[in-house]
Amino acid sequence: MEQKSSRLLQKLSRLRREHKELINLMPLQTGGMLTEAAKEALIEFGDGYSVCDFCEGTLCNVINPPIRDFVHELLPQFLGCEVATITHGAREAKFMVMHSLAKPGDSILVDANRHYTTVVAAERTGLNIIEVPNSGHPEFRVDVSEYVPLMEKHAPKLILLTYPDGNYGNLPDARRLGEIAQGHNIPYIINGAYAVGRMPISMDEIGADFIIGSGHKSMASTGPAGVLGMKKKWEETVLRRSGKYGKKEIELLGCTIRGVPLITLMASFPYVKERVQHWDEQVSKAQWFSAELEKLGFIQLGEKPHRHDLLHFDAPVLYEISKRVRERGYFLYKELKERGIWGPQPGMAKSFKLSTFAADRQQLESVIDSFKAILNKYS
Amino acid sequence: MEQKSSRLLQKLSRLRREHKELINLMPLQTGGMLTEAAKEALIEFGDGYSVCDFCEGTLCNVINPPIRDFVHELLPQFLGCEVATITHGAREAKFMVMHSLAKPGDSILVDANRHYTTVVAAERTGLNIIEVPNSGHPEFRVDVSEYVPLMEKHAPKLILLTYPDGNYGNLPDARRLGEIAQGHNIPYIINGAYAVGRMPISMDEIGADFIIGSGHKSMASTGPAGVLGMKKKWEETVLRRSGKYGKKEIELLGCTIRGVPLITLMASFPYVKERVQHWDEQVSKAQWFSAELEKLGFIQLGEKPHRHDLLHFDAPVLYEISKRVRERGYFLYKELKERGIWGPQPGMAKSFKLSTFAADRQQLESVIDSFKAILNKYS
């Protein structure tokens, strides 16, 4: 027992990351890689509670570092909303909104491609979850007009659309759902965890009531960090204050990311604001890469032509290999890692997900060549 | 508008902390200063979601980095509990427990010295808050026997004790309250945000049902980070899983600190585990420092002899000065900063709070000399 503890303690004193120098195609990670400014800020504000040096009671109103300007000026502009705040992440933002607007037993209508945390946040609130189906294999499209009959049948307190979803990178017609939601007077949440910080998006143009983004997924921030934008009319509901402590917002428990995640979110923001302007280049890069992988016998799932860097492929040819090698599904992870590439979930071979967001064309060419070499090796 | 935005963006690209090289006496910060191992880990795992490279569905079960060992082996030993998990911080842990064990309209009994977030977490859950009073100025002691009549009158679903409180650094008789809670069969939460990681503490020895700690306040971690320990019998209630996603705990929304705060918590842990063994030195240092400041005319509030590094002083002599200087209450902050010292909340002079935890005796001597010099300057 003593010996085991001391071995474990030793491991903790030197934590190293295996995947550091590799070409990163991991869908969860490609939008969350830090800028140099964020890395510097990480050390500068690493010590616990150092963002709170000049707090006068409300994190989002701190002037030094300039949190107030970031939250109250820059974020609303960026999100196309009237009021913004910061959260621990997209899932915590979803829970905040659900917990503020709905009661246990109420219903929420979500798309079938929703992230698992949408379901868990609804469970934590005690909501009935009704799903708008997708079109199934291979495109898994969500047709937003299918919200209408379900809205009329279940009278949900909230509707949510995942834009894009994390499984297929599909971009449903969010704007049309905005019109539908307004017509039915039902508050509408856009979960833009893979949109905000990658591509141009505006809550106002979509006609949603809430927009949610993820710092660690798509805003070049360390985790956990998120942003939540809303219409002014929801401010008093979602950002309602404590009866006893007038500066403290109840759903934020006073304050949320009181540490480095907020600092990296801020330090990377100028770069993130700029990079969304180049989204068309990201889309054409993803389309080119997808076409190249399809030439190797992989089948891209989700919408075609694809409009996002999140890509999901069926890979029957890899699956056949995995059945006859010692490492089973792990062979793909191992073979790619040996070639300096990190992306598909270790153990997966039947189908795999990649994101082309952080790699340039030259790196992606080396990825394509690596897939070719792996297929040759085992054929 | 454009010009203002561009000025704000420029500020974000170079975030610097003013208080970096100073002697740190800030009560919120002295227990959260990073170890060298944690600083290295910060850079290593800075990129968003890099702790999740080898996730198989549950953050607390990740093997590389060794989160599973940390959460399921080391933390329960350290906290003296059967089951542990990680949270965004102490306030989020309190909300998790309240939200799991109580319903809107239920009552919770807390000490009058509780942190404001205890109140806000209870408000978020919809609970009635009943407070056990303290003895008032100057000691503000909480006598735990006063829980008994209030427990009998209000039949609370939960009781909570702040150990120590953040205002006076008082350590009430937590163990006796453990006996009382068990006798009445009411679940008992110890909020040890200023204990866990500073001083030896064991949930089991206290006889509590839950123990809560704060990474950024007392475990040499960046924020936000917290720990929650509990009796095994509460695991299925507080860590209940999603009906749809069997690996995902509902109150954690699947997972909590998916990023560097967890990594710094782990990297600093061997040091933190060691430092609590030297708590007696911390207490004698605090007592000596308090006695020296009292010689200057400040009056230490809270328990005497004091048993914690959190110190609160009434300072009538500083208040008199603040009334006749241009900077008003800010003169103390300014004078100390010029002397390389950071601690009392800017603007406060009538009374101030300090923590002696991170400074050594030599540094504290220079603090005492600085107070003397400031008093001389204005006398």
HADDOCK unambig.tbl for C-alpha pairs under 7 A between the chains (distance, minus, plus):
assign (segid A and resid 9 and name CA) (segid B and resid 270 and name CA) 5.55 0.50 0.50
assign (segid A and resid 12 and name CA) (segid B and resid 266 and name CA) 5.99 0.50 0.50
assign (segid A and resid 12 and name CA) (segid B and resid 267 and name CA) 5.08 0.50 0.50
assign (segid A and resid 13 and name CA) (segid B and resid 37 and name CA) 5.90 0.50 0.50
assign (segid A and resid 13 and name CA) (segid B and resid 267 and name CA) 5.27 0.50 0.50
assign (segid A and resid 13 and name CA) (segid B and resid 270 and name CA) 6.91 0.50 0.50
assign (segid A and resid 14 and name CA) (segid B and resid 37 and name CA) 6.66 0.50 0.50
assign (segid A and resid 15 and name CA) (segid B and resid 41 and name CA) 6.06 0.50 0.50
assign (segid A and resid 15 and name CA) (segid B and resid 65 and name CA) 6.72 0.50 0.50
assign (segid A and resid 15 and name CA) (segid B and resid 267 and name CA) 6.85 0.50 0.50
assign (segid A and resid 16 and name CA) (segid B and resid 44 and name CA) 6.41 0.50 0.50
assign (segid A and resid 17 and name CA) (segid B and resid 44 and name CA) 6.31 0.50 0.50
assign (segid A and resid 17 and name CA) (segid B and resid 45 and name CA) 6.78 0.50 0.50
assign (segid A and resid 28 and name CA) (segid B and resid 49 and name CA) 6.64 0.50 0.50
assign (segid A and resid 29 and name CA) (segid B and resid 48 and name CA) 6.01 0.50 0.50
assign (segid A and resid 29 and name CA) (segid B and resid 49 and name CA) 5.82 0.50 0.50
assign (segid A and resid 29 and name CA) (segid B and resid 50 and name CA) 6.99 0.50 0.50
assign (segid A and resid 32 and name CA) (segid B and resid 47 and name CA) 5.87 0.50 0.50
assign (segid A and resid 32 and name CA) (segid B and resid 48 and name CA) 4.42 0.50 0.50
assign (segid A and resid 33 and name CA) (segid B and resid 47 and name CA) 4.63 0.50 0.50
assign (segid A and resid 33 and name CA) (segid B and resid 48 and name CA) 5.93 0.50 0.50
assign (segid A and resid 34 and name CA) (segid B and resid 47 and name CA) 5.37 0.50 0.50
assign (segid A and resid 37 and name CA) (segid B and resid 13 and name CA) 5.91 0.50 0.50
assign (segid A and resid 37 and name CA) (segid B and resid 14 and name CA) 6.69 0.50 0.50
assign (segid A and resid 39 and name CA) (segid B and resid 43 and name CA) 6.98 0.50 0.50
assign (segid A and resid 41 and name CA) (segid B and resid 15 and name CA) 6.06 0.50 0.50
assign (segid A and resid 43 and name CA) (segid B and resid 39 and name CA) 6.98 0.50 0.50
assign (segid A and resid 44 and name CA) (segid B and resid 16 and name CA) 6.38 0.50 0.50
assign (segid A and resid 44 and name CA) (segid B and resid 17 and name CA) 6.31 0.50 0.50
assign (segid A and resid 45 and name CA) (segid B and resid 17 and name CA) 6.80 0.50 0.50
assign (segid A and resid 46 and name CA) (segid B and resid 222 and name CA) 5.48 0.50 0.50
assign (segid A and resid 47 and name CA) (segid B and resid 32 and name CA) 5.87 0.50 0.50
assign (segid A and resid 47 and name CA) (segid B and resid 33 and name CA) 4.64 0.50 0.50
assign (segid A and resid 47 and name CA) (segid B and resid 34 and name CA) 5.38 0.50 0.50
assign (segid A and resid 47 and name CA) (segid B and resid 221 and name CA) 6.71 0.50 0.50
assign (segid A and resid 47 and name CA) (segid B and resid 222 and name CA) 5.15 0.50 0.50
assign (segid A and resid 48 and name CA) (segid B and resid 29 and name CA) 6.02 0.50 0.50
assign (segid A and resid 48 and name CA) (segid B and resid 32 and name CA) 4.44 0.50 0.50
assign (segid A and resid 48 and name CA) (segid B and resid 33 and name CA) 5.94 0.50 0.50
assign (segid A and resid 48 and name CA) (segid B and resid 216 and name CA) 4.16 0.50 0.50
assign (segid A and resid 48 and name CA) (segid B and resid 217 and name CA) 6.47 0.50 0.50
assign (segid A and resid 48 and name CA) (segid B and resid 221 and name CA) 5.69 0.50 0.50
assign (segid A and resid 48 and name CA) (segid B and resid 222 and name CA) 4.11 0.50 0.50
assign (segid A and resid 48 and name CA) (segid B and resid 223 and name CA) 4.97 0.50 0.50
assign (segid A and resid 49 and name CA) (segid B and resid 28 and name CA) 6.65 0.50 0.50
assign (segid A and resid 49 and name CA) (segid B and resid 29 and name CA) 5.83 0.50 0.50
assign (segid A and resid 49 and name CA) (segid B and resid 216 and name CA) 6.25 0.50 0.50
assign (segid A and resid 49 and name CA) (segid B and resid 223 and name CA) 6.10 0.50 0.50
assign (segid A and resid 50 and name CA) (segid B and resid 29 and name CA) 6.99 0.50 0.50
assign (segid A and resid 65 and name CA) (segid B and resid 15 and name CA) 6.71 0.50 0.50
assign (segid A and resid 91 and name CA) (segid B and resid 253 and name CA) 6.81 0.50 0.50
assign (segid A and resid 117 and name CA) (segid B and resid 253 and name CA) 6.24 0.50 0.50
assign (segid A and resid 117 and name CA) (segid B and resid 254 and name CA) 6.70 0.50 0.50
assign (segid A and resid 120 and name CA) (segid B and resid 242 and name CA) 6.26 0.50 0.50
assign (segid A and resid 120 and name CA) (segid B and resid 250 and name CA) 5.75 0.50 0.50
assign (segid A and resid 120 and name CA) (segid B and resid 253 and name CA) 5.81 0.50 0.50
assign (segid A and resid 121 and name CA) (segid B and resid 253 and name CA) 6.07 0.50 0.50
assign (segid A and resid 124 and name CA) (segid B and resid 250 and name CA) 5.75 0.50 0.50
assign (segid A and resid 124 and name CA) (segid B and resid 251 and name CA) 6.48 0.50 0.50
assign (segid A and resid 216 and name CA) (segid B and resid 48 and name CA) 4.18 0.50 0.50
assign (segid A and resid 216 and name CA) (segid B and resid 49 and name CA) 6.25 0.50 0.50
assign (segid A and resid 217 and name CA) (segid B and resid 48 and name CA) 6.47 0.50 0.50
assign (segid A and resid 221 and name CA) (segid B and resid 47 and name CA) 6.71 0.50 0.50
assign (segid A and resid 221 and name CA) (segid B and resid 48 and name CA) 5.68 0.50 0.50
assign (segid A and resid 222 and name CA) (segid B and resid 46 and name CA) 5.49 0.50 0.50
assign (segid A and resid 222 and name CA) (segid B and resid 47 and name CA) 5.17 0.50 0.50
assign (segid A and resid 222 and name CA) (segid B and resid 48 and name CA) 4.13 0.50 0.50
assign (segid A and resid 222 and name CA) (segid B and resid 259 and name CA) 6.21 0.50 0.50
assign (segid A and resid 222 and name CA) (segid B and resid 260 and name CA) 6.78 0.50 0.50
assign (segid A and resid 223 and name CA) (segid B and resid 48 and name CA) 4.97 0.50 0.50
assign (segid A and resid 223 and name CA) (segid B and resid 49 and name CA) 6.09 0.50 0.50
assign (segid A and resid 223 and name CA) (segid B and resid 258 and name CA) 5.70 0.50 0.50
assign (segid A and resid 223 and name CA) (segid B and resid 259 and name CA) 4.15 0.50 0.50
assign (segid A and resid 223 and name CA) (segid B and resid 260 and name CA) 6.49 0.50 0.50
assign (segid A and resid 224 and name CA) (segid B and resid 257 and name CA) 5.87 0.50 0.50
assign (segid A and resid 224 and name CA) (segid B and resid 258 and name CA) 5.65 0.50 0.50
assign (segid A and resid 224 and name CA) (segid B and resid 259 and name CA) 5.62 0.50 0.50
assign (segid A and resid 242 and name CA) (segid B and resid 120 and name CA) 6.26 0.50 0.50
assign (segid A and resid 250 and name CA) (segid B and resid 120 and name CA) 5.75 0.50 0.50
assign (segid A and resid 250 and name CA) (segid B and resid 123 and name CA) 7.00 0.50 0.50
assign (segid A and resid 250 and name CA) (segid B and resid 124 and name CA) 5.76 0.50 0.50
assign (segid A and resid 251 and name CA) (segid B and resid 124 and name CA) 6.47 0.50 0.50
assign (segid A and resid 253 and name CA) (segid B and resid 91 and name CA) 6.81 0.50 0.50
assign (segid A and resid 253 and name CA) (segid B and resid 117 and name CA) 6.25 0.50 0.50
assign (segid A and resid 253 and name CA) (segid B and resid 120 and name CA) 5.81 0.50 0.50
assign (segid A and resid 253 and name CA) (segid B and resid 121 and name CA) 6.08 0.50 0.50
assign (segid A and resid 254 and name CA) (segid B and resid 117 and name CA) 6.70 0.50 0.50
assign (segid A and resid 257 and name CA) (segid B and resid 224 and name CA) 5.87 0.50 0.50
assign (segid A and resid 258 and name CA) (segid B and resid 223 and name CA) 5.74 0.50 0.50
assign (segid A and resid 258 and name CA) (segid B and resid 224 and name CA) 5.68 0.50 0.50
assign (segid A and resid 259 and name CA) (segid B and resid 222 and name CA) 6.21 0.50 0.50
assign (segid A and resid 259 and name CA) (segid B and resid 223 and name CA) 4.16 0.50 0.50
assign (segid A and resid 259 and name CA) (segid B and resid 224 and name CA) 5.61 0.50 0.50
assign (segid A and resid 260 and name CA) (segid B and resid 222 and name CA) 6.76 0.50 0.50
assign (segid A and resid 260 and name CA) (segid B and resid 223 and name CA) 6.46 0.50 0.50
assign (segid A and resid 266 and name CA) (segid B and resid 12 and name CA) 6.01 0.50 0.50
assign (segid A and resid 267 and name CA) (segid B and resid 12 and name CA) 5.08 0.50 0.50
assign (segid A and resid 267 and name CA) (segid B and resid 13 and name CA) 5.27 0.50 0.50
assign (segid A and resid 267 and name CA) (segid B and resid 15 and name CA) 6.85 0.50 0.50
assign (segid A and resid 270 and name CA) (segid B and resid 9 and name CA) 5.55 0.50 0.50
assign (segid A and resid 270 and name CA) (segid B and resid 13 and name CA) 6.92 0.50 0.50
